[in-house]
Amino acid sequence: MTQTSIRLSIEEMAVVLSQMGQPEQGQSLIIAQLGEMNQDEARGRLLSATHSLLAREAMTFEPDGGFLLSDALRQVGRVLTRADFTIRYTRAQTAADLQLTYHALHGRFYEHLLEQGVIHRLTEVNRPDEMIQSGLAFFEVAAAQPFESGVATIANPILETVMRATTADEARDLLRQAGMQDAVRQRFAEDLINSQFRGSALRIEYEADGSLRSDVGLLFLRGPERLWQLESEVRQGEAEWELSPATALGLRAALARLLRATQPSAVG
């Protein structure tokens, strides 16, 4: 795949996955992004996508009646079905959820972006540092108000409960029970209840049976002005999160660790 971006519709992506021997993955993609549909509608959509790829000469007929993907589409298929690992940025917010993904394959990296919810765009990344810089922009670090706060550690079960709190008082009480300093818990509880978005940066590994595993990652909470960062780690076999203000310097280092997977962690 060259530096030029490749854009494919959801159905075209499903055709590519099917041609790479992963029809179930293609079907799952359609259901996840277009919703459930009957077999006739799904078959019609895939047939139309096949015709589109043939018309663009991105796919050709083989003598035996099958199809042959272009070199570029075969590389797309390899990236999506045989990646060594994936880095995924997500933001959950009121307007719309956002996602930006990077796939690693044989020492090369590919940005995978869903445009307007219907077009998959894949672009080879020149340098790994571009992924880190994109992460800083994705989580809007520069737009957040700088602030100082002591670093706090939260056990994973407590954090899960705190994140479900519906009032600042409830969140503060839970954080107090966890032993968090007063100044930190006051600010974090306020931002939790008035959050602008919640985000994550996860490293996803692929098991031999095709299942996914994520053992390292970061969580983010953006309040009206402040941006918090939580980095996962394991202490004495227990999963914990280290809470601190998100800064460009700190996040750059954390994302670099995520790429190298040098921090032993556990994400629930």
N, C-alpha and C positions, 0 to 999 in steps of 0.2 A: 504494500500500500504506500503510495507516495505521500508527500507532504500535503497534497490537495485533499480537502475533505471529501468524504463519500457520504451522500445522503440517501437514505432508504426509508420508504414508508414502513409502517408496522407490518403490513402484509408481505412486503418485499423482504423484510428482515426474516420473517417466518419461512419464506421460501428458501432463503440462503441457509438457514438453520436445518431445514429439512434435507437439502442437498448435501449438507455436511454430516448427515446421518443422525440428526437430532430433531426428528419431527415433533416429539413430545414437548421439547423446549420451545419450538415454534408455536405450537398450539397453546402452551401456557402463556407465552408472550401476548398472543391475540386476546386471550381471555382476560389477562391482567390489565391490558390497556384499552380494550374495546368492549369488554364485558361478554357475558354469555351470549351465544347465538346458536341457531340450529345448524345442522350439518350442511344443508343446502347453501345457506348464506356464507358459511365459512369456506366451502368449496368454491363458491363463486368469487369470493374475495381473493383467494389464493390463485385462482385461474387468471383473474385480471392482473394480479401482481406478476405472475409468470409472463404474461404477454407484454407487460411493461418492460420487464428486464430483457426479454428477447428483442423488443423494438429498439432498445438502447444499446444492444449488442453487449450487455453486461453478462449475458448468458446465451449460449448457442446450443443447437441440436447436435447430438452425437449420432454416429451412423446406426447405432443399435436402437435409436428412438429415445434415448435418455437426454439429459441436459448436462452441459458443461459450464461451470462458473468461470468467469474471467479471472485472471490472476489476482486482480484487486479484490474481487468478491470472495475468492478463496481465502485471502489473507484476513478479510473481515470475519469470515466463518471461523478461522483458526483462533483469532483473537477472542471471539465470543464463546468458543467451546473448549479451548485448550489453554486458557490463560494460566500463568503461574500463580498469580494472585491479583486481587482487585482492590483499589482504594476508592471508597465511595463517600462523597460529601452529600449530606441531606439537610434541608431546612424545612421545618413544619411551621406554617404561619397561617394567619386567617385568610389572606388573599388566595394563595395557592402554594402547594408544596413544591419545593425545588430539589433537584438532584443533579449531581455532576459526578461522573464515574471515570476512573482511569484503570485500564487493564494493562498488566505487565506480561510480556511474552518474550522469552529468550533475550532478556536484557533491554528490550525496547518497550516503550510506553505509548498507549493510545487513549486519547480523550474520547469519551462516549457521552454525548449530550442529546437529550430528548427535546426537540424544538417544538413549541406550541402543542406538546402532548401527542404529536402524530408522526414526526419525522426524526429518525435516528441519524445523528451525524457523528462519524468517526474520523479522527484526525491524529496522525502520528505526532508525538510530542518530541521536540528537538532535544530538550534536556530535562532531567528529573526536577530541577529547580523550578521549572515552569509549573509543575503540579503544586508545589508549595506556594508559589506566588498566587496561583489561582485559588488556593484555599484561603489565603489572607483576604482576597477580594470577595470570595463566596460568602464568608462569614462577616464581612464588612468591619474588619478590625479597625481600619482607619477612621470610620465614622463614629465609633464608640468613644465615650468620654473616658479619658484615662483616670484611674483611681488607684489608691493603695489599699491593700487589705492583707492581713495575715493569711498564710496558707493553712487550709483546714483539710482534715481527712475524714471521709464519710464511708462507713461500711455499705456495701452494695444493697442489702435488704432495707437499710434505713433510707438510703437515697431513693429507692423505688417508692417507698411510702411517702416521702417528702414530696416527690414530684407529682403525686396524686392529690396533694393538699388543695383545698378550695378556698382557704382564707389565709391571710398573712399570719394571724394568730396561731392557727393550726400548724403552719410550717415552722414558725419560730419555736413553738413548744416542742416539736419533734427534734429540731436541731439543737435545742437546749438539752434535751435528754441525751442527745448524742455527744454532748460535751463541746459543742462548737462555741467559740468566743462570741460574746454578745454583739460586738460591732459587726462581725462578719455575718452572723445569722440574721441581724436586723436588715442589712442590705440585701442579702440573698433572698430572704423571705419576701421582701417588698418586690424585688424584680421577678421572682417566681410567679407571683399572683398577677403582675402587670407585664408579663413577658410579651415581647414583640415577635420573637420566634424561639424555637428550640431546635438545636441541630446536632449533628453527629458527623464524625469522620472515622470510618471503620476500615480496617484491613480484613479482607475476606479471602479465606483460603479454600481450595477445592479438594475434597476428599476423593479417593479412588473410585468410590461408588457414585460420585456425582453430587453428593450432598455438600452444603456450604458450612463453613465454620469461621467464626469471628472471635478471636481471642485478644485482640489489641484494638484500642480505639480511644476516641475523645468524645465528650459531650459538650454542648454549648448552650448557654442560656443568655438571651439578649433581653435586658430590661428596657425601660424607656430611654436610658442613657448608657448604662454599663453593660459590658459583655464579660460573662464568666466562662471559664474553661475548666472542665473536669477531665483528668487523665487517669485511666485505669491502671491498677497495679495489683500485685498479689503479695500479701505479707502473711507469713506463717500459714500459707495455704488458703487464706481468706481473701476474697475479692474486695478491694477498696477503691475509692476515688479520691484523688487529690484536687481540691477546689482552689482556684486562684484567679486573679484578674487575667483576662486574655489580652496579651500584648503582642505586637508584631514579632518581637524578638523571641518571646516564649513560645508562641504558636509555631513559628518557623522551626524551632528546635524540636517541638513535639511532633510536627508532621514529618520531619526528617527521621525521627525515631520510628514513626509509623511505617515509613518506606523501608527502613532497614529491619523493622520488627525486632529491635534489640531490647525493648522493654517487656519483661515477662508480665503478662496481664491476663485478666479474665473479664470478658464482657458478657453480661447476662443476656 
